[in-house]
Amino acid sequence: MENFIYWCNQCKVPIIKTEKGNFNCRLCNEKLKYISADLRPVFPQEKIMLELLLGKNFRDIPIWKGRTRYYVDGIPLQLSNQMFTDIKGLRKKLLNTKINYDSFNHYINLFIKANQEHYNEIKDEAIKYIQEQTQTYMDYEKMVSFSGGKDSTVVSDLVIRALNDKSIKHLFGDTTLEHKCTYEYIRRLKRNKLINLHIARNTDSKFYDIVKKIGPPSRVSRWCCYMFKTGPVNRLMTTLFGNKKVLTFYGIRKSESVARSKYKRTEENSEHKKIMNQVVCSPIFYWKDIDIWLYIFTNNLDFNKAYKFGYSRVGCWCCPNASVISEFLAKIYMKKEYERWNHFLINFARAIGKENPEEYINTGGWKARQGGAGLEEAKSVKIVQQNCTVQENGKIYDLSKPINDRFFQLFIPFGKVIDGDKVISEKLVLDIKTLVPIISLQKISDYKIKIITLNVKNHKSLHQNIFHQIMKFNACKQCLKCEGVCMHNAIHLDKEGYSIDEKLCKHCQMCVSSKYIPGGCMMCRYLRTRR
């Protein structure tokens, strides 16, 4: 259902309509003015920041924000990104200015009253959807994916209302890079026992240890999402639910990005799912920002206070996808963390040979980087291989690690791994249905192995998937992507490396397919350099 936003000059609030036309305000009968933008409220803290930046007084004037511009009393105000570069003197003034909510609360109350009908429509539809999906997947375990942001806050409230169940599990993936306001919000929720909250965290890896090896995440290579969020959440789901199917309620919205606009409201079997052993339902899929805030204000919900500072979205505070304004706000409200991160980025730029490290960082060059140019770890994805001259369909690989039992476990998805000819230190992989040998693994030395494909129609395709497993052995940094792909919990990653449980593996080969893991290993994508 499409939403169209109008402005009432009399009530001075936005009004939401599900059709476009000429309308009057339901409160004052004033003719409404159409605004071609989604809107979110500007809280007093953010308004003060605008006053300091522009040298103007907006004390009793309602301000809302679209995606790219502010609306002051319904009139668009375009700001330049250059305004959000220098915080000299601003931070102290902003942190010491007294905040008054009287005017803000007045207009929010009018906003609620003017949009009561629309609120009832979207609330009732979302609750009905949740109840229908719960009936459809009746035998599934139920959970809410809780990020600590406004969207998951609304989904949480809707699910608890729809199912009349406060015990439903909420899983929060703590990346260890969340905004300090997010941690404050999580502590409030736990202290007040408002939701049944479970926290997932990667205890095997630390962000700064990993980032020193493979470089900072960028817009095209956000390795951090799997390693520090999706992977730990998947592990916690396994602990809580075992191998049971899970119905997960997400706060995904179609209007958030081009990528998310391609999602379905209910995702069953799709590459869009980061964790395969679940069905993903999005009750607020068609909602806009303004709908989210209407729901929060109408129900007087507690929410993440980072939005009051001016953040449009709340996630990892140093995300490469963060806007110019979000980075500006981080300098103010996350000063210590920002300085540490900026110091690391400059040292990283120097290490990879950038002529002007400060300029590279300040202009956002690190956010656009691709591959592992200048990194020692990039060598791990440069697989040395050659065709065998004496055996057809054979290849010889030079490995970066000594061959051990875990190396041979990587071939369990292809079939049953057994001992072969001991004279040539051979392992055989048998087709799981016919028990005919399809792969011969012949250890030449601790770091060299010959691999021959046998009795198959498409040798090239099989060798490509074998290459993916070689890549995993050489380059694995425990990003946890493979664990999330496996629907049978057969894959486990720890400090010792990558292992596959033969008893749990169903040989579906999703973990070796480029469809689910580009290049067979995420490190291939993140560290490969151009020749």
Salt bridges, closest charged atoms under 4 A:
GLU2 OE2 - LYS288 NZ 3.24
GLU46 OE1 - ARG40 NH1 2.98
ASP73 OD2 - LYS12 NZ 3.14
ASP124 OD1 - LYS123 NZ 3.52
GLU125 OE2 - ARG265 NH1 2.84
GLU141 OE2 - LYS244 NZ 3.38
ASP151 OD1 - LYS150 NZ 3.87
ASP151 OD2 - ARG253 NE 3.12
ASP157 OD2 - ARG161 NE 2.87
ASP174 OD2 - ARG201 NE 2.80
ASP204 OD2 - ARG235 NH1 3.03
GLU256 OE1 - ARG260 NH1 2.61
GLU256 OE2 - ARG313 NH2 3.53
ASP289 OD1 - LYS150 NZ 4.00
ASP289 OD1 - ARG253 NH2 2.47
ASP291 OD1 - HIS118 NE2 2.72
ASP302 OD2 - ARG188 NE 2.85
ASP302 OD1 - LYS305 NZ 2.89
GLU327 OE1 - LYS367 NZ 2.85
GLU339 OE2 - LYS335 NZ 3.02
GLU358 OE2 - ARG350 NH2 3.31
GLU376 OE2 - LYS379 NZ 3.02
GLU377 OE1 - LYS477 NZ 3.03
ASP398 OD1 - LYS448 NZ 2.38
ASP419 OD1 - LYS427 NZ 2.69
ASP446 OD1 - LYS443 NZ 3.47
GLU483 OE1 - ARG235 NE 2.85
GLU483 OE2 - HIS492 ND1 3.60
ASP494 OD1 - ARG406 NH1 3.17
ASP494 OD2 - HIS492 NE2 3.97
